[in-house]
């Protein structure tokens, strides 16, 4: 009888989870404060990483920026410092005897580190420097990513390995570097910036899809491990955007009739949606919302039905123009270099 009682209780909890999820659509949850919290962002030198840095700076977090490109990373850091300067205004409070007393404003800081997240030793050594020079971190934004831009049989093995290491394996290493202290404090937040191509795939980008599927699998398994360990103070957020207009997949096209309804996402919109999810401890955010529907249909429909839908939408070969552009660009560079 105990198992039936427990099953009934589980049903109630499942129903309650649906109710709470529905309420969040009606009543917007309050965003938590990250002021003064140390935030590590990988791939901060450009794209979404730079935008994440600017958003966290506006919320007065202490930024630790990682990127393989020192110059672009410093450019991001200067943008962050400018935001800090704009926010740096005197704060007043009631004085003891008539008048006001000026309170020194909080002075957030930004730190930059050159780090190739594709190299395990570099991740661990840089993480140790962060602990010594900055302190314990609260937010880990695993954002760094690469794409090879080749069909499978044309892609050098080294590029396949690089894609897997940067987009997936690096998440293991950064998490292993910073999670122990989070567990000790039962306080932290790990964000995995994945992709809709980690939920459902398309042709021509096998290495990229595999790496994002792997990152999502890692994220979900770690989420379950934290729940099993009853470490409720450590939050996890999975970010799965549709094609983002950062230039990473320049040339990617679906059927022209549907392009007005599914244009590439503006990076700023994507990051703002992700920030709302992070600051409200939302476990997962897909942008736009139709990604949830596509993922569900992919899970329940026969494979041939999925193929038919892909072909109708022009999603089956949407990456081919992008791959052709990358190949042409590479050939032009080879010609210029006399290779």
C-alpha positions as CSV (number, residue, x, y, z in Angstrom):
1,X,0.0,0.0,0.0
2,X,2.9,2.3,0.7
3,X,3.9,2.4,-3.0
4,X,0.4,3.3,-4.1
5,X,0.3,6.1,-1.5
6,X,3.7,7.3,-2.7
7,X,2.5,7.1,-6.4
8,X,-0.5,9.2,-5.5
9,X,1.7,11.8,-3.8
10,X,4.0,11.9,-6.9
11,X,0.9,12.6,-9.1
12,X,0.0,15.5,-6.9
13,X,3.5,16.9,-7.1
14,X,3.5,16.6,-10.9
15,X,0.2,18.4,-11.1
16,X,1.5,21.1,-8.7
17,X,4.5,21.5,-10.9
18,X,2.2,22.1,-13.9
19,X,0.3,24.7,-11.8
20,X,3.4,26.5,-10.7
21,X,4.8,26.5,-14.3
22,X,1.5,28.0,-15.5
23,X,1.5,30.7,-12.9
24,X,4.9,31.9,-14.1
25,X,3.2,32.7,-17.4
26,X,0.8,34.9,-15.6
27,X,2.8,36.3,-12.7
28,X,6.4,37.1,-13.6
29,X,8.8,35.8,-11.0
30,X,11.0,38.3,-9.2
31,X,14.6,38.5,-10.5
32,X,17.3,37.8,-8.0
33,X,20.2,40.2,-7.3
34,X,23.7,39.3,-8.5
35,X,25.3,42.5,-7.3
36,X,28.8,41.8,-6.0
37,X,28.6,38.2,-7.1
38,X,31.6,36.9,-9.1
39,X,30.6,35.7,-12.6
40,X,32.9,33.8,-15.0
41,X,31.9,34.0,-18.7
42,X,33.8,31.9,-21.2
43,X,34.0,33.2,-24.8
44,X,33.4,36.7,-23.5
45,X,35.4,38.4,-26.3
46,X,32.5,38.5,-28.8
47,X,29.0,37.5,-29.7
48,X,26.7,36.3,-26.9
49,X,29.5,36.2,-24.4
50,X,30.1,39.9,-24.8
51,X,26.4,40.7,-24.4
52,X,26.2,38.5,-21.3
53,X,29.1,40.4,-19.8
54,X,27.3,43.7,-20.5
55,X,24.0,42.5,-19.0
56,X,25.7,41.2,-15.8
57,X,27.7,44.5,-15.6
58,X,24.4,46.4,-15.6
59,X,23.4,44.3,-12.6
60,X,26.7,45.2,-10.8
61,X,28.2,41.7,-10.8
62,X,32.0,41.2,-10.6
63,X,33.0,40.0,-14.1
64,X,35.7,37.5,-14.9
65,X,36.0,37.3,-18.6
66,X,37.7,34.3,-20.4
67,X,38.5,34.3,-24.1
68,X,41.3,32.9,-26.3
69,X,41.6,36.3,-28.0
70,X,43.2,38.8,-25.7
71,X,42.4,41.9,-27.7
72,X,38.7,41.2,-28.1
73,X,38.5,40.2,-24.4
74,X,40.0,43.5,-23.4
75,X,37.5,45.3,-25.7
76,X,34.7,43.6,-23.8
77,X,36.3,44.6,-20.5
78,X,36.4,48.2,-21.5
79,X,32.7,48.1,-22.4
80,X,32.0,46.7,-19.0
81,X,34.0,49.4,-17.3
82,X,32.1,52.0,-19.1
83,X,28.8,50.5,-17.9
84,X,30.2,50.5,-14.3
85,X,31.2,54.2,-14.7
86,X,27.7,55.1,-15.9
87,X,26.2,53.2,-12.9
88,X,28.6,54.8,-10.4
89,X,26.5,57.6,-8.8
90,X,26.4,58.6,-5.1
91,X,23.8,57.0,-3.0
92,X,22.2,58.8,0.0
93,X,20.4,57.7,3.1
94,X,18.7,59.5,6.0
95,X,21.2,61.0,8.4
96,X,21.1,60.8,12.2
97,X,20.3,64.5,12.7
98,X,18.6,66.2,9.7
99,X,20.0,65.9,6.2
100,X,21.5,63.0,4.4
101,X,24.6,60.9,4.6
102,X,26.4,59.9,1.5
103,X,27.0,56.2,1.1
104,X,30.0,55.1,-1.0
105,X,28.7,53.3,-4.1
106,X,29.7,49.7,-4.6
107,X,32.7,49.4,-6.9
108,X,32.4,46.3,-9.1
109,X,35.4,45.1,-11.0
110,X,36.2,43.2,-14.2
111,X,39.1,40.8,-14.7
112,X,40.3,39.4,-18.0
113,X,42.1,36.1,-18.6
114,X,43.4,34.5,-21.8
115,X,42.2,30.9,-21.7
116,X,41.8,28.3,-24.4
117,X,38.9,26.2,-22.9
118,X,39.8,23.5,-25.4
119,X,42.9,22.8,-23.3
120,X,42.1,21.1,-20.0
121,X,45.3,22.2,-18.3
122,X,44.7,25.8,-19.3
123,X,41.2,25.7,-17.8
124,X,42.4,24.3,-14.5
125,X,45.4,26.7,-14.2
126,X,43.2,29.8,-15.1
127,X,40.5,28.7,-12.6
128,X,43.2,28.5,-9.9
129,X,44.3,32.1,-10.8
130,X,40.7,33.3,-10.5
131,X,40.3,31.7,-7.1
132,X,43.6,33.4,-5.9
133,X,43.1,36.8,-7.5
134,X,39.3,37.2,-7.4
135,X,37.8,34.7,-5.0
136,X,35.0,32.2,-5.1
137,X,32.7,32.4,-8.0
138,X,28.9,32.3,-7.9
139,X,27.9,32.3,-11.6
140,X,29.6,30.1,-14.3
141,X,28.4,30.9,-17.9
142,X,29.7,28.2,-20.2
143,X,29.3,30.1,-23.4
144,X,32.4,29.5,-25.6
145,X,31.6,27.7,-28.8
146,X,33.0,27.0,-32.3
147,X,31.8,25.5,-35.6
148,X,33.9,23.8,-38.2
149,X,31.7,24.6,-41.2
150,X,32.4,21.4,-43.2
151,X,30.5,18.4,-44.3
152,X,31.5,15.3,-42.4
153,X,33.6,13.7,-45.1
154,X,35.3,16.9,-45.8
155,X,36.0,17.9,-42.2
156,X,39.6,17.3,-40.9
157,X,39.6,15.1,-37.8
158,X,41.4,17.9,-35.9
159,X,38.5,20.3,-36.5
160,X,36.0,17.6,-35.4
161,X,37.9,17.1,-32.2
162,X,38.2,20.9,-31.6
163,X,34.5,21.3,-31.9
164,X,33.8,18.5,-29.5
165,X,36.4,19.7,-27.0
166,X,35.3,23.4,-27.0
167,X,31.6,22.9,-27.2
168,X,31.2,20.0,-24.9
169,X,34.3,18.8,-23.0
170,X,35.2,22.3,-21.8
171,X,31.9,22.3,-19.8
172,X,33.2,19.3,-17.8
173,X,36.5,21.0,-17.0
174,X,35.1,24.4,-16.0
175,X,32.5,22.8,-13.8
176,X,35.0,20.5,-12.2
177,X,37.2,23.5,-11.5
178,X,34.4,25.6,-9.8
179,X,31.7,23.2,-8.6
180,X,33.6,21.9,-5.4
181,X,33.4,25.3,-3.7
182,X,29.8,25.8,-4.8
183,X,28.9,22.4,-3.2
184,X,30.8,23.5,0.0
185,X,28.8,26.7,0.2
186,X,25.6,25.2,-1.4
187,X,25.5,28.4,-3.4
188,X,26.0,28.9,-7.2
189,X,24.5,29.0,-10.6
190,X,25.8,27.1,-13.7
191,X,24.5,28.2,-17.1
192,X,25.0,26.1,-20.3
193,X,24.7,28.0,-23.5
194,X,23.8,25.3,-25.9
195,X,21.6,25.4,-29.1
196,X,18.4,24.3,-30.6
197,X,20.7,22.0,-32.6
198,X,21.4,20.2,-29.4
199,X,17.7,19.3,-29.2
200,X,17.1,18.4,-32.9
201,X,19.6,18.2,-35.7
202,X,20.0,19.0,-39.3
203,X,22.3,17.9,-42.1
204,X,25.9,19.0,-42.7
205,X,26.9,20.0,-39.1
206,X,27.3,16.6,-37.5
207,X,30.2,17.6,-35.3
208,X,28.4,20.8,-34.0
209,X,25.1,18.9,-33.3
210,X,27.0,16.1,-31.5
211,X,28.8,18.6,-29.4
212,X,25.6,20.5,-28.4
213,X,23.7,17.2,-27.7
214,X,26.6,16.2,-25.5
215,X,26.6,19.6,-23.6
216,X,22.9,19.2,-23.0
217,X,23.3,15.6,-21.8
218,X,26.0,16.8,-19.4
219,X,23.9,19.6,-18.1
220,X,20.8,17.5,-17.5
221,X,22.8,14.7,-15.8
222,X,24.5,17.3,-13.5
223,X,21.2,18.8,-12.7
224,X,19.9,15.4,-11.6
225,X,23.1,14.9,-9.5
226,X,22.6,18.1,-7.7
227,X,19.0,17.3,-7.0
228,X,20.0,13.8,-5.7
229,X,22.6,15.5,-3.5
230,X,19.9,17.9,-2.2
231,X,22.1,20.9,-3.1
232,X,19.1,23.1,-3.8
233,X,21.3,26.3,-3.4
234,X,23.0,25.5,-6.7
235,X,20.9,26.4,-9.7
236,X,21.2,25.3,-13.3
237,X,19.9,27.0,-16.5
238,X,20.0,25.5,-20.0
239,X,19.9,28.1,-22.9
240,X,18.8,26.7,-26.2
241,X,18.4,29.4,-28.8
242,X,17.4,29.1,-32.5
243,X,19.8,30.5,-35.1
244,X,21.3,33.7,-33.7
245,X,22.5,36.4,-36.0
246,X,26.1,36.6,-34.7
247,X,27.7,35.6,-38.0
248,X,28.6,32.1,-36.7
249,X,26.2,30.5,-39.2
250,X,26.1,33.2,-41.8
251,X,24.3,32.1,-44.9
252,X,22.0,29.5,-43.3
253,X,18.6,29.6,-45.0
254,X,15.3,27.9,-44.6
255,X,12.5,27.9,-47.2
256,X,12.0,31.6,-48.3
257,X,8.3,31.5,-47.6
258,X,8.9,30.8,-44.0
259,X,11.9,33.1,-43.4
260,X,9.8,36.1,-42.4
261,X,8.3,33.9,-39.6
262,X,11.5,32.4,-38.4
263,X,14.3,34.9,-39.0
264,X,17.6,34.6,-37.2
265,X,17.4,35.9,-33.6
266,X,18.8,39.2,-32.7
267,X,21.7,38.5,-30.2
268,X,20.4,41.2,-27.8
269,X,17.0,39.6,-27.7
270,X,18.4,36.2,-27.2
271,X,20.6,37.3,-24.2
272,X,17.8,39.3,-22.6
273,X,15.6,36.2,-22.7
274,X,18.4,34.1,-21.3
275,X,19.1,36.7,-18.5
276,X,15.4,36.6,-17.4
277,X,15.6,32.8,-17.2
278,X,18.9,32.9,-15.2
279,X,17.8,35.6,-12.8
280,X,14.5,33.8,-12.0
281,X,16.3,30.4,-11.7
282,X,14.4,29.0,-14.7
283,X,15.8,25.5,-15.5
284,X,15.6,25.9,-19.3
285,X,14.9,28.6,-21.9
286,X,14.3,28.0,-25.6
287,X,14.1,31.0,-27.9
288,X,11.7,31.4,-29.7
289,X,9.0,29.3,-28.0
290,X,8.3,27.3,-31.1
291,X,11.6,25.4,-30.4
292,X,9.7,23.7,-27.5
293,X,7.0,22.5,-30.0
294,X,9.6,21.3,-32.6
295,X,11.5,19.4,-29.9
296,X,8.3,17.7,-28.7
297,X,7.2,16.8,-32.2
298,X,10.6,15.4,-33.0
299,X,10.3,13.2,-29.9
300,X,6.9,11.7,-30.7
301,X,6.6,11.6,-34.5
302,X,8.0,8.8,-36.7
303,X,11.4,9.7,-38.2
304,X,10.0,9.7,-41.7
305,X,7.4,12.2,-40.6
306,X,10.1,14.4,-39.2
307,X,12.0,14.2,-42.5
308,X,8.8,15.3,-44.4
309,X,8.4,18.3,-42.1
310,X,12.1,19.2,-42.5
311,X,11.8,19.1,-46.3
312,X,8.6,21.2,-46.3
313,X,10.3,23.9,-44.1
314,X,13.6,23.7,-46.0
315,X,15.3,22.8,-42.8
316,X,16.8,19.6,-44.1
317,X,19.5,21.5,-46.1
318,X,19.4,24.8,-44.4
319,X,23.1,24.7,-43.5
320,X,24.2,24.0,-47.1
321,X,24.5,27.7,-48.2
322,X,26.5,28.3,-45.0
323,X,28.8,25.4,-45.7
324,X,29.3,26.5,-49.3
325,X,30.2,30.0,-48.1
326,X,32.7,28.7,-45.6
327,X,34.3,26.5,-48.3
328,X,34.5,29.3,-50.7
329,X,36.1,31.6,-48.1
330,X,38.6,28.9,-47.2
331,X,39.5,28.4,-50.9
332,X,40.0,32.2,-51.3
333,X,42.3,32.3,-48.3
334,X,44.3,29.4,-49.7
335,X,44.6,31.1,-53.1
336,X,45.8,34.3,-51.5
337,X,48.3,32.5,-49.4
338,X,49.6,30.5,-52.4
339,X,48.6,27.2,-50.8
